[in-house]
């Protein structure tokens, strides 16, 4: 029998890994990579891992028990929550830096909780609401802290992490719905999700004639491949948390949203030549943690 502690642990694994992943991505971007290239490399790596695992565990027809409607749910989540979200994420890392971008994306709980309340009927307690308000206040402090990319950025550039936050929120609510109403396992769900994202991103690259994804410096591919490995583990842990009966969006999403705390620490030590980690950044990250703590104290 799963306990709330299982949900907390499974939700914090993505927070830690997604806290470190922007640092790796920022190095890739600084070496000459692009948002589309990064998105494609990540989904190629993690979808390959998932399908190899599925075939190893479930034989030659790993989706046999799933109806087309069940598959369609996770395909939609992949198109929106992964393809759109990843493109916006990597563009945000490039423009505003890893720490500020991670903070902006963590506005996701606001979108996710509202969607879960309106669509899934999940209750929102007073404690959850207060925790989300504190968490979002922390994100606002981070945005005003004059940190992030040392080259500077414009307020309009925050549109990219916020767009990613909205896309990821939609994706998480759809995934929670799919895991509730279909017999899909977390591994099946995440494999379908990432395959849909791969198809969408590849189609976008072909339609736009983006051959630059093949012409980037060789070292960038290795860095984005590491991002893919981190993402593979993080996503599987997220899906496992959402699949538990206690894995409500209003709890799982804010906890994964603590990634800015980890990103801030990693950026301070590992991106000193590319990012500024100011006192405001530290204060904002602390508020994010406090907000998550309120939410988990339900």
N, C-alpha and C positions, 0 to 999 in steps of 0.2 A: 504494500500500500504506500503510495507516494505521500509525502508530507510537504507542508509549505517550505521547509528547508530545502527540499529537493528542487523546488521551483526557483528559490533564491539562488542556489548554487548554479543551476543550469542557465539562469539569466545573467549571472555575473561573469561566466566564462566568455560569452560574446563581448561583454563590456571590456574585459581585459584585452582580448585579442583585437577587437576593433579600436581599442585605445592605442595599441602599438602599430596596427596596420597603416594608419595615415602617415606615420613617421617613415615607414618603408616606401610608401607611395610618393611622399614628398621628395625623397632622394631620387626616385625614378623620374619624376617630373623634372627635377632640376638637371638631370642627366640628358634631357632631350625627349622624354616621353610625352604622350598626349593622353587626354581623358578617354578617348575611344580605344586607343591601343591598350591602356590599362584595364578598361572594362572587359575587353575581349580576352585578354590573357587570363584575367581572374576567372571568368566563367569557363574558359576552356580547361583550366587546371582543376577547378572544384567540381565541374560536371563530370569530368573524366574519373576523378576519385569516387564520386558517388555511384556512377554506373558500374565501375569495376567492383565496388563493394556489393551492389545489388545483384549482379550476376553471380558473384561468389556465394552470396547467402541464399538466393532465391531461385537459382537455376536459369534456364534459357528464356523464360517468360516472366520476368520479375513484376510485371504489372497485370498479370492475368486476373487477379481478383478485383480489379478496379473498373468500374463502369466509365464510359466516355465522359459522362457528366462530372464524375469525380476528377478525372484527369484535367478537364477543362478549367476547373476551379484553380488548380495549381499552375496551369498554363497562364491564366490571367494574372495571377499573383506574380509570376515570373516576368511577364511583359511589363507590368507597372512597377511593382515593388523592387525588382532587381535591375532590369534594363534601364529604365528611366532614372531610378535612384542611383545606380552606379555611375552613369554618365554625369549626373549633377554632382555627385560626391567628388569624383576625381577632378572635375573642372573647379570645384570649390577649393580643393587642396591646392591646386595650381594658383588660384587667384588670391585667396586670403590666408593660406597656410594651414598646416595640419591642426593646430590647436584651436583656432577660431572656427574652422570648418567643422571639426568634431563637435564643438559646442553648438553650432547652429543646427546640425543634424539632430541633436538631442532635444530639440523642440518637438520631436516626434511624439512624445507622450501626450502632448496637448491634442494633436490631430488624432492619434490612435484612440485615446479614451473617449473623445467625442464620437468617433465613428463606432466604437464598440458599444457605446450607450445607445446610439441611434439605430444601429443595425442588428447587433446581437442582444440588446437588452441587458447588457452587463450593468450591475449596480455601481454607482460612484458614491462612496461614502464621503463624509466630511473630511476624514483624515486623508483619503486619497486626493481629494480636491485641494486641500491645503498643501499637501506634498508637491503636487504638480505646479501650483502657483509659486512655491519657493524655488522649485527646480527651474522653472521658466525665468524667474527673476535672476537666478544665477547665470542663465544664458544671456540675459540682457546686459548684465555687468561685464561678462566676457566680451560681448560685442563692442562695448564702449571702452575697453581697457587699453586700446592702442597697442595691442599685441599682434601676433601673427606674422605674416610674411614681411621680412625686413625691407622689401622694396615698396611697401605700402599698398593700400587697396582702398577702393571706394565703397561707401555704404551699399550701393546697388549690387555689389558683388555678393552680398549676403543672400541674394535671391537664389544662388545655386545651392548652398547647404539647406536653405529652407525648403526649396523645391524637393531636394532629396528627402528631407524629413517628412514631407507630405506623401511622397511616393512610398517610402518605407512604411509609413503608418497604414496606408491603404493595403499594402502587401501583407502586413502582419495581421490586420483584421480579416482579410480574405483567407489567409492561411489558417487562422484560428477557426474560422467558420468551416473550412474544408476538413480540418482534423476532427472537428466535432461531428460532422454529418456524413463523413465517408469513412470507409475502413482503411484508408491509406495510413501507412506507417510514416514516422518522421523521415526515414531514409527515402522512401518512395516519393514523398511530397517534395523534399528538397531537390531530388534528382530531376523531377519534372519541372520544378520551378527554375532551376538553373539552365536546363535545356531550352526552355522557352526564352530565357534571357539571351542565351547564345544565338538562337535563331534571329531574334529581334535585332540584336546588335550587329550581327553579320549582314542582315538584310539592309540595315541602315548604312553600314560601311559601303556596301556595293552600290546602293541607290545614290549615295553622295559621291561616289568615286574616290573614296578615301584610301588611296594607296599608301598614304603616309604611315599607316599602321604597320606596314611591312618594311618601311625604310628607316625606322627609328634606330638609334644607336643600340648595338647588340647588348650592352650591359643593362639597358632598361628592361629587357625581357626577363632577365633573371630576378630583378627586384620586384617586378609585377607578379612573377610566378610565386615568389615568397608571399606576396599579398594574397594570392589565390589559395595557398595552403592554409594561411591563417583564417581566411574567410570560410574555407571548407569546414574547418572544425567549429568556428563560431556559428555558422548557419545551422549545422546539425544540432548543436547544443540549444540554439534558439527554438528550432522546430520541436525538439524533445520537451522543452519547457512548455510550449504552447499546447502540446498534445496531452499534458497532464490535466486531470480534472480541476486542479487548483491553479492552473496556469492562465489566469485571467489576463487580458490585455492590459488592464489598469495596473497590474503588478509587474508583469514581465517587461512591458515596454519601458516604463520608467527605470527599471533596474539596468536594462541594457543601455539606457540613456546616460548612465554614469561614465561612459567611455571618455568624456572630456577630462575627467580627473586623471585617468591614466595617460591620456594623450599629453596633457599639460606636463606631467612629470617626465615622460619619455622625451618630449620636445625640448625641455629645459636641459637635459643631459646630452641628447643626441643630435639636436638640430640648432646648436648655438650659432652656427654660421648662416642659418637660413631664417630663423624665427626669433621673435622677441617674446619672452615670457615675463610679463609685467606683474606687479602686485595685484592689479585688477584682474588679470587672468587667474591668479591663484585664488583670489576672493570669489570670483565667479564659480570656479571649480568646486570650492568648498560649499557654496550654496547648493550646487547640484547634488553633492553628497548628502547634505542635510535634507533636501527634498526627498531623495530616495529613501533615506532613513525613516522619515515620517511615513512614507508609503508602506514600507515593509513592517512597520509596527502596528499592523491592522489586527 
